[in-house]
Amino acid sequence: MNNVLEFRPKSPHDESLSDCREALEPAVMKIVSDAIGKGYTAAEAAMVVADIADDYILMLSRQLQR
């Protein structure tokens, strides 16, 4: 599978997003690891993290519309 980001034009936010990912990725991996330790599968944990992030993005978009 190709990385979609390869085909996007560079924007001033690319570096900021990369820095943010670098800062947050270890914490997210720990959340997934902790969930696995509680008996959930890695896929379940990752899907729940993504679902929570999606809910948060939707909440932010509603706030911007006001």
All heavy atoms as TSV, in Angstrom:
chain	resi	resn	atom	element	x	y	z
A	1	MET	N	N	0.851	-1.184	0.000
A	1	MET	CA	C	0.000	0.000	0.000
A	1	MET	C	C	0.892	1.241	0.000
A	1	MET	O	O	1.869	1.318	0.719
A	1	MET	CB	C	-0.904	-0.008	1.234
A	1	MET	CG	C	-1.788	1.227	1.313
A	1	MET	SD	S	-2.792	1.316	2.802
A	1	MET	CE	C	-4.046	0.148	2.398
A	2	ASN	N	N	0.549	2.189	-0.822
A	2	ASN	CA	C	1.305	3.437	-0.885
A	2	ASN	C	C	0.918	4.355	0.256
A	2	ASN	O	O	-0.218	4.369	0.695
A	2	ASN	CB	C	1.042	4.165	-2.209
A	2	ASN	CG	C	1.655	3.443	-3.371
A	2	ASN	OD1	O	2.664	2.767	-3.227
A	2	ASN	ND2	N	1.049	3.562	-4.528
A	3	ASN	N	N	1.877	5.124	0.692
A	3	ASN	CA	C	1.620	6.125	1.718
A	3	ASN	C	C	0.960	7.320	1.052
A	3	ASN	O	O	1.533	7.955	0.187
A	3	ASN	CB	C	2.931	6.528	2.393
A	3	ASN	CG	C	2.721	7.486	3.524
A	3	ASN	OD1	O	1.650	8.050	3.695
A	3	ASN	ND2	N	3.764	7.681	4.301
A	4	VAL	N	N	-0.270	7.630	1.454
A	4	VAL	CA	C	-1.037	8.718	0.844
A	4	VAL	C	C	-0.299	10.042	1.002
A	4	VAL	O	O	-0.347	10.898	0.122
A	4	VAL	CB	C	-2.448	8.806	1.475
A	4	VAL	CG1	C	-3.206	10.008	0.940
A	4	VAL	CG2	C	-3.220	7.536	1.206
A	5	LEU	N	N	0.417	10.212	2.102
A	5	LEU	CA	C	1.108	11.477	2.333
A	5	LEU	C	C	2.161	11.765	1.267
A	5	LEU	O	O	2.488	12.913	1.022
A	5	LEU	CB	C	1.755	11.486	3.726
A	5	LEU	CG	C	0.777	11.491	4.887
A	5	LEU	CD1	C	1.534	11.435	6.213
A	5	LEU	CD2	C	-0.129	12.705	4.851
A	6	GLU	N	N	2.684	10.716	0.617
A	6	GLU	CA	C	3.671	10.916	-0.439
A	6	GLU	C	C	3.113	11.766	-1.575
A	6	GLU	O	O	3.846	12.463	-2.257
A	6	GLU	CB	C	4.100	9.575	-1.034
A	6	GLU	CG	C	4.891	8.696	-0.121
A	6	GLU	CD	C	5.161	7.348	-0.761
A	6	GLU	OE1	O	4.991	7.201	-1.994
A	6	GLU	OE2	O	5.525	6.423	-0.024
A	7	PHE	N	N	1.815	11.691	-1.805
A	7	PHE	CA	C	1.205	12.326	-2.955
A	7	PHE	C	C	0.576	13.681	-2.640
A	7	PHE	O	O	0.059	14.337	-3.517
A	7	PHE	CB	C	0.155	11.390	-3.561
A	7	PHE	CG	C	0.744	10.075	-3.949
A	7	PHE	CD1	C	0.551	8.953	-3.159
A	7	PHE	CD2	C	1.536	9.957	-5.081
A	7	PHE	CE1	C	1.123	7.734	-3.506
A	7	PHE	CE2	C	2.101	8.748	-5.433
A	7	PHE	CZ	C	1.898	7.630	-4.643
A	8	ARG	N	N	0.594	14.069	-1.395
A	8	ARG	CA	C	0.030	15.355	-1.016
A	8	ARG	C	C	1.087	16.437	-1.143
A	8	ARG	O	O	2.250	16.212	-0.833
A	8	ARG	CB	C	-0.455	15.321	0.432
A	8	ARG	CG	C	-1.644	14.439	0.637
A	8	ARG	CD	C	-2.137	14.562	2.053
A	8	ARG	NE	N	-3.229	13.633	2.274
A	8	ARG	CZ	C	-3.678	13.291	3.459
A	8	ARG	NH1	N	-3.135	13.798	4.540
A	8	ARG	NH2	N	-4.671	12.454	3.579
A	9	PRO	N	N	0.683	17.624	-1.575
A	9	PRO	CA	C	1.648	18.718	-1.608
A	9	PRO	C	C	2.061	19.080	-0.187
A	9	PRO	O	O	1.296	18.932	0.758
A	9	PRO	CB	C	0.878	19.866	-2.261
A	9	PRO	CG	C	-0.549	19.490	-2.213
A	9	PRO	CD	C	-0.630	18.006	-2.017
A	10	LYS	N	N	3.280	19.534	-0.050
A	10	LYS	CA	C	3.778	19.935	1.269
A	10	LYS	C	C	3.023	21.167	1.742
A	10	LYS	O	O	2.704	22.054	0.968
A	10	LYS	CB	C	5.282	20.246	1.213
A	10	LYS	CG	C	6.132	19.029	0.978
A	10	LYS	CD	C	6.134	18.128	2.180
A	10	LYS	CE	C	7.033	16.929	1.964
A	10	LYS	NZ	N	6.909	15.957	3.015
A	11	SER	N	N	2.741	21.182	3.032
A	11	SER	CA	C	2.098	22.352	3.617
A	11	SER	C	C	2.875	22.738	4.868
A	11	SER	O	O	3.644	21.947	5.399
A	11	SER	CB	C	0.637	22.064	3.961
A	11	SER	OG	O	0.558	21.326	5.164
A	12	PRO	N	N	2.672	23.963	5.340
A	12	PRO	CA	C	3.404	24.405	6.535
A	12	PRO	C	C	3.083	23.553	7.768
A	12	PRO	O	O	3.829	23.549	8.714
A	12	PRO	CB	C	2.940	25.838	6.745
A	12	PRO	CG	C	2.149	26.223	5.561
A	12	PRO	CD	C	1.830	24.986	4.793
A	13	HIS	N	N	1.967	22.826	7.732
A	13	HIS	CA	C	1.565	22.050	8.893
A	13	HIS	C	C	2.184	20.654	8.917
A	13	HIS	O	O	2.100	19.975	9.929
A	13	HIS	CB	C	0.043	21.926	8.942
A	13	HIS	CG	C	-0.649	23.245	9.015
A	13	HIS	ND1	N	-0.622	24.036	10.141
A	13	HIS	CD2	C	-1.349	23.927	8.094
A	13	HIS	CE1	C	-1.302	25.143	9.912
A	13	HIS	NE2	N	-1.749	25.102	8.675
A	14	ASP	N	N	2.799	20.224	7.814
A	14	ASP	CA	C	3.362	18.876	7.753
A	14	ASP	C	C	4.352	18.623	8.873
A	14	ASP	O	O	4.300	17.595	9.539
A	14	ASP	CB	C	4.043	18.623	6.404
A	14	ASP	CG	C	3.054	18.414	5.277
A	14	ASP	OD1	O	1.854	18.228	5.559
A	14	ASP	OD2	O	3.480	18.449	4.121
A	15	GLU	N	N	5.251	19.555	9.086
A	15	GLU	CA	C	6.275	19.378	10.114
A	15	GLU	C	C	5.647	19.374	11.504
A	15	GLU	O	O	6.018	18.579	12.359
A	15	GLU	CB	C	7.343	20.460	10.014
A	15	GLU	CG	C	8.556	20.149	10.860
A	15	GLU	CD	C	9.709	21.074	10.565
A	15	GLU	OE1	O	10.000	21.325	9.379
A	15	GLU	OE2	O	10.307	21.537	11.536
A	16	SER	N	N	4.682	20.243	11.723
A	16	SER	CA	C	4.008	20.296	13.011
A	16	SER	C	C	3.289	18.984	13.295
A	16	SER	O	O	3.351	18.452	14.413
A	16	SER	CB	C	3.019	21.462	13.038
A	16	SER	OG	O	2.298	21.481	14.241
A	17	LEU	N	N	2.590	18.441	12.294
A	17	LEU	CA	C	1.894	17.169	12.471
A	17	LEU	C	C	2.876	16.036	12.725
A	17	LEU	O	O	2.632	15.162	13.557
A	17	LEU	CB	C	1.032	16.862	11.252
A	17	LEU	CG	C	-0.207	17.729	11.084
A	17	LEU	CD1	C	-0.901	17.415	9.765
A	17	LEU	CD2	C	-1.160	17.535	12.252
A	18	SER	N	N	3.993	16.069	12.035
A	18	SER	CA	C	5.018	15.047	12.238
A	18	SER	C	C	5.583	15.128	13.655
A	18	SER	O	O	5.768	14.102	14.318
A	18	SER	CB	C	6.129	15.233	11.203
A	18	SER	OG	O	7.152	14.296	11.422
A	19	ASP	N	N	5.842	16.341	14.113
A	19	ASP	CA	C	6.342	16.533	15.478
A	19	ASP	C	C	5.319	16.071	16.504
A	19	ASP	O	O	5.661	15.437	17.504
A	19	ASP	CB	C	6.688	17.999	15.737
A	19	ASP	CG	C	7.892	18.479	14.944
A	19	ASP	OD1	O	8.654	17.628	14.424
A	19	ASP	OD2	O	8.064	19.705	14.833
A	20	CYS	N	N	4.057	16.385	16.261
A	20	CYS	CA	C	2.982	15.994	17.170
A	20	CYS	C	C	2.874	14.473	17.223
A	20	CYS	O	O	2.755	13.883	18.300
A	20	CYS	CB	C	1.666	16.627	16.723
A	20	CYS	SG	S	0.309	16.338	17.876
A	21	ARG	N	N	2.937	13.830	16.072
A	21	ARG	CA	C	2.870	12.367	16.035
A	21	ARG	C	C	4.032	11.760	16.809
A	21	ARG	O	O	3.853	10.823	17.591
A	21	ARG	CB	C	2.871	11.853	14.601
A	21	ARG	CG	C	2.780	10.343	14.569
A	21	ARG	CD	C	2.818	9.779	13.179
A	21	ARG	NE	N	2.779	8.341	13.263
A	21	ARG	CZ	C	1.901	7.576	12.639
A	21	ARG	NH1	N	0.996	8.111	11.867
A	21	ARG	NH2	N	1.942	6.280	12.772
A	22	GLU	N	N	5.212	12.314	16.605
A	22	GLU	CA	C	6.392	11.809	17.303
A	22	GLU	C	C	6.221	11.932	18.821
A	22	GLU	O	O	6.620	11.051	19.573
A	22	GLU	CB	C	7.631	12.578	16.849
A	22	GLU	CG	C	8.932	12.045	17.409
A	22	GLU	CD	C	10.149	12.778	16.876
A	22	GLU	OE1	O	10.108	13.258	15.728
A	22	GLU	OE2	O	11.140	12.870	17.622
A	23	ALA	N	N	5.589	13.013	19.258
A	23	ALA	CA	C	5.383	13.229	20.690
A	23	ALA	C	C	4.305	12.310	21.264
A	23	ALA	O	O	4.418	11.840	22.397
A	23	ALA	CB	C	5.020	14.690	20.947
A	24	LEU	N	N	3.250	12.053	20.484
A	24	LEU	CA	C	2.100	11.310	21.002
A	24	LEU	C	C	2.149	9.803	20.763
A	24	LEU	O	O	1.522	9.036	21.495
A	24	LEU	CB	C	0.815	11.861	20.401
A	24	LEU	CG	C	0.457	13.294	20.785
A	24	LEU	CD1	C	-0.846	13.710	20.125
A	24	LEU	CD2	C	0.371	13.450	22.289
A	25	GLU	N	N	2.864	9.389	19.749
A	25	GLU	CA	C	2.851	7.968	19.392
A	25	GLU	C	C	3.254	7.047	20.548
A	25	GLU	O	O	2.583	6.023	20.781
A	25	GLU	CB	C	3.716	7.710	18.163
A	25	GLU	CG	C	3.506	6.328	17.588
A	25	GLU	CD	C	4.102	6.185	16.202
A	25	GLU	OE1	O	4.902	7.030	15.774
A	25	GLU	OE2	O	3.745	5.200	15.540
A	26	PRO	N	N	4.284	7.367	21.318
A	26	PRO	CA	C	4.618	6.478	22.439
A	26	PRO	C	C	3.472	6.347	23.453
A	26	PRO	O	O	3.234	5.253	23.980
A	26	PRO	CB	C	5.844	7.135	23.078
A	26	PRO	CG	C	6.452	7.957	21.987
A	26	PRO	CD	C	5.281	8.441	21.168
A	27	ALA	N	N	2.760	7.424	23.707
A	27	ALA	CA	C	1.640	7.366	24.655
A	27	ALA	C	C	0.512	6.499	24.113
A	27	ALA	O	O	-0.085	5.708	24.856
A	27	ALA	CB	C	1.137	8.783	24.958
A	28	VAL	N	N	0.229	6.626	22.821
A	28	VAL	CA	C	-0.829	5.811	22.216
A	28	VAL	C	C	-0.418	4.335	22.231
A	28	VAL	O	O	-1.237	3.463	22.552
A	28	VAL	CB	C	-1.154	6.294	20.783
A	28	VAL	CG1	C	-2.097	5.329	20.084
A	28	VAL	CG2	C	-1.745	7.692	20.822
A	29	MET	N	N	0.837	4.065	21.926
A	29	MET	CA	C	1.307	2.678	21.953
A	29	MET	C	C	1.228	2.102	23.361
A	29	MET	O	O	0.914	0.924	23.539
A	29	MET	CB	C	2.730	2.584	21.397
A	29	MET	CG	C	2.828	2.981	19.927
A	29	MET	SD	S	1.657	2.137	18.842
A	29	MET	CE	C	2.349	0.509	18.858
A	30	LYS	N	N	1.458	2.922	24.367
A	30	LYS	CA	C	1.326	2.463	25.763
A	30	LYS	C	C	-0.133	2.156	26.074
A	30	LYS	O	O	-0.427	1.160	26.742
A	30	LYS	CB	C	1.867	3.496	26.736
A	30	LYS	CG	C	1.660	3.078	28.187
A	30	LYS	CD	C	2.650	3.638	29.120
A	30	LYS	CE	C	2.457	3.252	30.577
A	30	LYS	NZ	N	1.677	2.119	30.922
A	31	ILE	N	N	-1.049	2.996	25.599
A	31	ILE	CA	C	-2.478	2.732	25.801
A	31	ILE	C	C	-2.843	1.386	25.185
A	31	ILE	O	O	-3.529	0.562	25.810
A	31	ILE	CB	C	-3.341	3.863	25.200
A	31	ILE	CG1	C	-3.167	5.144	26.024
A	31	ILE	CG2	C	-4.805	3.451	25.111
A	31	ILE	CD1	C	-3.754	6.382	25.371
A	32	VAL	N	N	-2.399	1.141	23.971
A	32	VAL	CA	C	-2.687	-0.130	23.293
A	32	VAL	C	C	-2.049	-1.291	24.066
A	32	VAL	O	O	-2.689	-2.317	24.312
A	32	VAL	CB	C	-2.210	-0.097	21.826
A	32	VAL	CG1	C	-2.302	-1.482	21.182
A	32	VAL	CG2	C	-3.010	0.928	21.025
A	33	SER	N	N	-0.817	-1.116	24.491
A	33	SER	CA	C	-0.122	-2.150	25.254
A	33	SER	C	C	-0.841	-2.459	26.561
A	33	SER	O	O	-1.008	-3.626	26.944
A	33	SER	CB	C	1.317	-1.717	25.531
A	33	SER	OG	O	1.994	-2.680	26.297
A	34	ASP	N	N	-1.295	-1.421	27.250
A	34	ASP	CA	C	-2.040	-1.613	28.499
A	34	ASP	C	C	-3.344	-2.371	28.250
A	34	ASP	O	O	-3.732	-3.239	29.044
A	34	ASP	CB	C	-2.345	-0.273	29.175
A	34	ASP	CG	C	-1.114	0.405	29.757
A	34	ASP	OD1	O	-0.036	-0.241	29.822
A	34	ASP	OD2	O	-1.223	1.592	30.134
A	35	ALA	N	N	-4.022	-2.045	27.148
A	35	ALA	CA	C	-5.268	-2.736	26.807
A	35	ALA	C	C	-4.999	-4.206	26.517
A	35	ALA	O	O	-5.766	-5.086	26.947
A	35	ALA	CB	C	-5.943	-2.057	25.614
A	36	ILE	N	N	-3.914	-4.489	25.813
A	36	ILE	CA	C	-3.542	-5.882	25.534
A	36	ILE	C	C	-3.292	-6.612	26.849
A	36	ILE	O	O	-3.723	-7.757	27.028
A	36	ILE	CB	C	-2.308	-5.940	24.604
A	36	ILE	CG1	C	-2.673	-5.418	23.217
A	36	ILE	CG2	C	-1.748	-7.358	24.527
A	36	ILE	CD1	C	-1.468	-5.169	22.316
A	37	GLY	N	N	-2.642	-5.934	27.787
A	37	GLY	CA	C	-2.396	-6.521	29.095
A	37	GLY	C	C	-3.673	-6.822	29.862
A	37	GLY	O	O	-3.686	-7.672	30.761
A	38	LYS	N	N	-4.753	-6.146	29.516
A	38	LYS	CA	C	-6.051	-6.375	30.159
A	38	LYS	C	C	-6.891	-7.397	29.400
A	38	LYS	O	O	-8.054	-7.616	29.731
A	38	LYS	CB	C	-6.813	-5.060	30.293
A	38	LYS	CG	C	-6.141	-4.114	31.277
A	38	LYS	CD	C	-6.884	-2.809	31.391
A	38	LYS	CE	C	-6.137	-1.927	32.394
A	38	LYS	NZ	N	-6.748	-0.617	32.528
A	39	GLY	N	N	-6.302	-7.979	28.342
A	39	GLY	CA	C	-6.996	-9.053	27.633
A	39	GLY	C	C	-7.616	-8.674	26.305
A	39	GLY	O	O	-8.196	-9.525	25.634
A	40	TYR	N	N	-7.532	-7.426	25.895
A	40	TYR	CA	C	-8.064	-7.026	24.599
A	40	TYR	C	C	-7.030	-7.318	23.524
A	40	TYR	O	O	-5.832	-7.367	23.788
A	40	TYR	CB	C	-8.411	-5.534	24.593
A	40	TYR	CG	C	-9.459	-5.181	25.617
A	40	TYR	CD1	C	-9.094	-4.599	26.834
A	40	TYR	CD2	C	-10.796	-5.441	25.388
A	40	TYR	CE1	C	-10.048	-4.292	27.789
A	40	TYR	CE2	C	-11.766	-5.129	26.338
A	40	TYR	CZ	C	-11.383	-4.551	27.533
A	40	TYR	OH	O	-12.323	-4.261	28.485
A	41	THR	N	N	-7.485	-7.492	22.291
A	41	THR	CA	C	-6.529	-7.691	21.206
A	41	THR	C	C	-5.971	-6.329	20.775
A	41	THR	O	O	-6.562	-5.284	21.048
A	41	THR	CB	C	-7.192	-8.356	19.981
A	41	THR	OG1	O	-8.128	-7.440	19.402
A	41	THR	CG2	C	-7.874	-9.668	20.352
A	42	ALA	N	N	-4.846	-6.379	20.088
A	42	ALA	CA	C	-4.243	-5.145	19.583
A	42	ALA	C	C	-5.202	-4.437	18.634
A	42	ALA	O	O	-5.324	-3.212	18.668
A	42	ALA	CB	C	-2.921	-5.456	18.878
A	43	ALA	N	N	-5.896	-5.213	17.799
A	43	ALA	CA	C	-6.844	-4.616	16.848
A	43	ALA	C	C	-7.997	-3.935	17.580
A	43	ALA	O	O	-8.402	-2.828	17.214
A	43	ALA	CB	C	-7.378	-5.675	15.890
A	44	GLU	N	N	-8.528	-4.594	18.624
A	44	GLU	CA	C	-9.609	-3.980	19.401
A	44	GLU	C	C	-9.147	-2.665	20.015
A	44	GLU	O	O	-9.842	-1.648	19.924
A	44	GLU	CB	C	-10.066	-4.913	20.536
A	44	GLU	CG	C	-10.857	-6.101	20.091
A	44	GLU	CD	C	-11.121	-7.068	21.229
A	44	GLU	OE1	O	-10.200	-7.357	22.028
A	44	GLU	OE2	O	-12.265	-7.537	21.316
A	45	ALA	N	N	-7.984	-2.695	20.629
A	45	ALA	CA	C	-7.461	-1.497	21.283
A	45	ALA	C	C	-7.232	-0.374	20.278
A	45	ALA	O	O	-7.608	0.779	20.523
A	45	ALA	CB	C	-6.167	-1.825	22.025
A	46	ALA	N	N	-6.637	-0.694	19.144
A	46	ALA	CA	C	-6.370	0.325	18.129
A	46	ALA	C	C	-7.670	0.905	17.582
A	46	ALA	O	O	-7.769	2.120	17.361
A	46	ALA	CB	C	-5.529	-0.273	17.001
A	47	MET	N	N	-8.684	0.043	17.371
A	47	MET	CA	C	-9.965	0.544	16.864
A	47	MET	C	C	-10.635	1.470	17.866
A	47	MET	O	O	-11.218	2.485	17.491
A	47	MET	CB	C	-10.893	-0.620	16.501
A	47	MET	CG	C	-10.501	-1.297	15.204
A	47	MET	SD	S	-11.690	-2.542	14.654
A	47	MET	CE	C	-11.361	-3.864	15.807
A	48	VAL	N	N	-10.542	1.141	19.146
A	48	VAL	CA	C	-11.154	1.989	20.167
A	48	VAL	C	C	-10.419	3.326	20.251
A	48	VAL	O	O	-11.053	4.385	20.356
A	48	VAL	CB	C	-11.191	1.266	21.534
A	48	VAL	CG1	C	-11.566	2.219	22.646
A	48	VAL	CG2	C	-12.179	0.115	21.473
A	49	VAL	N	N	-9.102	3.309	20.177
A	49	VAL	CA	C	-8.335	4.563	20.179
A	49	VAL	C	C	-8.749	5.422	18.987
A	49	VAL	O	O	-8.981	6.631	19.121
A	49	VAL	CB	C	-6.813	4.290	20.180
A	49	VAL	CG1	C	-6.021	5.552	19.893
A	49	VAL	CG2	C	-6.380	3.690	21.517
A	50	ALA	N	N	-8.863	4.801	17.819
A	50	ALA	CA	C	-9.274	5.542	16.621
A	50	ALA	C	C	-10.692	6.076	16.761
A	50	ALA	O	O	-10.975	7.213	16.357
A	50	ALA	CB	C	-9.166	4.639	15.385
A	51	ASP	N	N	-11.578	5.295	17.352
A	51	ASP	CA	C	-12.963	5.722	17.547
A	51	ASP	C	C	-13.036	6.914	18.504
A	51	ASP	O	O	-13.775	7.872	18.262
A	51	ASP	CB	C	-13.787	4.549	18.073
A	51	ASP	CG	C	-15.274	4.822	18.056
A	51	ASP	OD1	O	-15.779	5.360	17.046
A	51	ASP	OD2	O	-15.939	4.495	19.060
A	52	ILE	N	N	-12.261	6.858	19.574
A	52	ILE	CA	C	-12.222	7.973	20.518
A	52	ILE	C	C	-11.685	9.230	19.825
A	52	ILE	O	O	-12.237	10.325	19.987
A	52	ILE	CB	C	-11.368	7.611	21.751
A	52	ILE	CG1	C	-12.076	6.531	22.573
A	52	ILE	CG2	C	-11.079	8.839	22.612
A	52	ILE	CD1	C	-11.191	5.869	23.619
A	53	ALA	N	N	-10.626	9.081	19.025
A	53	ALA	CA	C	-10.073	10.218	18.301
A	53	ALA	C	C	-11.091	10.789	17.321
A	53	ALA	O	O	-11.237	12.007	17.200
A	53	ALA	CB	C	-8.796	9.799	17.567
A	54	ASP	N	N	-11.812	9.909	16.641
A	54	ASP	CA	C	-12.843	10.346	15.698
A	54	ASP	C	C	-13.942	11.132	16.418
A	54	ASP	O	O	-14.368	12.192	15.950
A	54	ASP	CB	C	-13.426	9.133	14.981
A	54	ASP	CG	C	-14.354	9.516	13.849
A	54	ASP	OD1	O	-13.991	10.394	13.045
A	54	ASP	OD2	O	-15.447	8.927	13.771
A	55	ASP	N	N	-14.388	10.621	17.560
A	55	ASP	CA	C	-15.407	11.333	18.344
A	55	ASP	C	C	-14.913	12.717	18.749
A	55	ASP	O	O	-15.655	13.697	18.710
A	55	ASP	CB	C	-15.792	10.546	19.595
A	55	ASP	CG	C	-16.609	9.306	19.294
A	55	ASP	OD1	O	-17.114	9.171	18.153
A	55	ASP	OD2	O	-16.732	8.461	20.204
A	56	TYR	N	N	-13.654	12.797	19.115
A	56	TYR	CA	C	-13.073	14.074	19.539
A	56	TYR	C	C	-13.023	15.067	18.372
A	56	TYR	O	O	-13.349	16.240	18.524
A	56	TYR	CB	C	-11.680	13.848	20.133
A	56	TYR	CG	C	-11.142	15.061	20.832
A	56	TYR	CD1	C	-11.624	15.438	22.083
A	56	TYR	CD2	C	-10.152	15.840	20.244
A	56	TYR	CE1	C	-11.132	16.559	22.729
A	56	TYR	CE2	C	-9.665	16.954	20.887
A	56	TYR	CZ	C	-10.145	17.313	22.130
A	56	TYR	OH	O	-9.665	18.438	22.760
A	57	ILE	N	N	-12.643	14.574	17.202
A	57	ILE	CA	C	-12.606	15.426	16.007
A	57	ILE	C	C	-14.001	15.946	15.683
A	57	ILE	O	O	-14.185	17.131	15.364
A	57	ILE	CB	C	-12.007	14.660	14.804
A	57	ILE	CG1	C	-10.524	14.418	15.045
A	57	ILE	CG2	C	-12.237	15.417	13.495
A	57	ILE	CD1	C	-9.901	13.414	14.101
A	58	LEU	N	N	-15.005	15.077	15.775
A	58	LEU	CA	C	-16.389	15.516	15.525
A	58	LEU	C	C	-16.819	16.576	16.529
A	58	LEU	O	O	-17.472	17.560	16.169
A	58	LEU	CB	C	-17.339	14.324	15.563
A	58	LEU	CG	C	-17.202	13.344	14.403
A	58	LEU	CD1	C	-18.047	12.100	14.663
A	58	LEU	CD2	C	-17.584	13.997	13.098
A	59	MET	N	N	-16.449	16.413	17.807
A	59	MET	CA	C	-16.781	17.404	18.820
A	59	MET	C	C	-16.117	18.747	18.490
A	59	MET	O	O	-16.751	19.794	18.571
A	59	MET	CB	C	-16.329	16.940	20.208
A	59	MET	CG	C	-16.670	17.933	21.305
A	59	MET	SD	S	-15.617	17.839	22.777
A	59	MET	CE	C	-13.987	18.107	22.129
A	60	LEU	N	N	-14.849	18.707	18.089
A	60	LEU	CA	C	-14.151	19.941	17.727
A	60	LEU	C	C	-14.804	20.620	16.527
A	60	LEU	O	O	-14.929	21.840	16.496
A	60	LEU	CB	C	-12.683	19.653	17.418
A	60	LEU	CG	C	-11.801	19.243	18.595
A	60	LEU	CD1	C	-10.415	18.839	18.096
A	60	LEU	CD2	C	-11.710	20.355	19.619
A	61	SER	N	N	-15.237	19.834	15.558
A	61	SER	CA	C	-15.864	20.433	14.368
A	61	SER	C	C	-17.184	21.093	14.732
A	61	SER	O	O	-17.529	22.131	14.171
A	61	SER	CB	C	-16.065	19.389	13.270
A	61	SER	OG	O	-17.091	18.488	13.605
A	62	ARG	N	N	-17.913	20.509	15.679
A	62	ARG	CA	C	-19.165	21.155	16.118
A	62	ARG	C	C	-18.881	22.469	16.820
A	62	ARG	O	O	-19.622	23.426	16.664
A	62	ARG	CB	C	-19.941	20.211	17.042
A	62	ARG	CG	C	-20.690	19.140	16.297
A	62	ARG	CD	C	-21.630	18.387	17.228
A	62	ARG	NE	N	-21.530	16.965	16.973
A	62	ARG	CZ	C	-20.779	16.078	17.639
A	62	ARG	NH1	N	-20.067	16.464	18.663
A	62	ARG	NH2	N	-20.779	14.825	17.314
A	63	GLN	N	N	-17.813	22.528	17.584
A	63	GLN	CA	C	-17.462	23.760	18.281
A	63	GLN	C	C	-17.077	24.865	17.289
A	63	GLN	O	O	-17.380	26.020	17.502
A	63	GLN	CB	C	-16.306	23.532	19.258
A	63	GLN	CG	C	-16.708	22.732	20.469
A	63	GLN	CD	C	-15.530	22.431	21.376
A	63	GLN	OE1	O	-14.380	22.687	21.038
A	63	GLN	NE2	N	-15.816	21.870	22.544
A	64	LEU	N	N	-16.409	24.491	16.196
A	64	LEU	CA	C	-16.004	25.472	15.191
A	64	LEU	C	C	-17.191	26.033	14.427
A	64	LEU	O	O	-17.132	27.146	13.917
A	64	LEU	CB	C	-15.000	24.837	14.212
A	64	LEU	CG	C	-13.637	24.495	14.774
A	64	LEU	CD1	C	-12.824	23.733	13.738
A	64	LEU	CD2	C	-12.899	25.761	15.211
A	65	GLN	N	N	-18.268	25.276	14.343
A	65	GLN	CA	C	-19.450	25.716	13.601
A	65	GLN	C	C	-20.275	26.731	14.367
A	65	GLN	O	O	-21.130	27.386	13.816
A	65	GLN	CB	C	-20.318	24.510	13.227
A	65	GLN	CG	C	-19.658	23.600	12.227
A	65	GLN	CD	C	-20.460	22.336	11.981
A	65	GLN	OE1	O	-21.519	22.128	12.543
A	65	GLN	NE2	N	-19.920	21.460	11.142
A	66	ARG	N	N	-20.025	26.859	15.636
A	66	ARG	CA	C	-20.812	27.794	16.454
A	66	ARG	C	C	-20.351	29.196	16.279
A	66	ARG	O	O	-19.391	29.620	15.915
A	66	ARG	CB	C	-20.699	27.423	17.929
A	66	ARG	CG	C	-21.404	26.117	18.201
A	66	ARG	CD	C	-21.320	25.783	19.652
A	66	ARG	NE	N	-21.862	24.448	19.825
A	66	ARG	CZ	C	-21.689	23.719	20.896
A	66	ARG	NH1	N	-21.020	24.186	21.908
A	66	ARG	NH2	N	-22.206	22.540	20.978
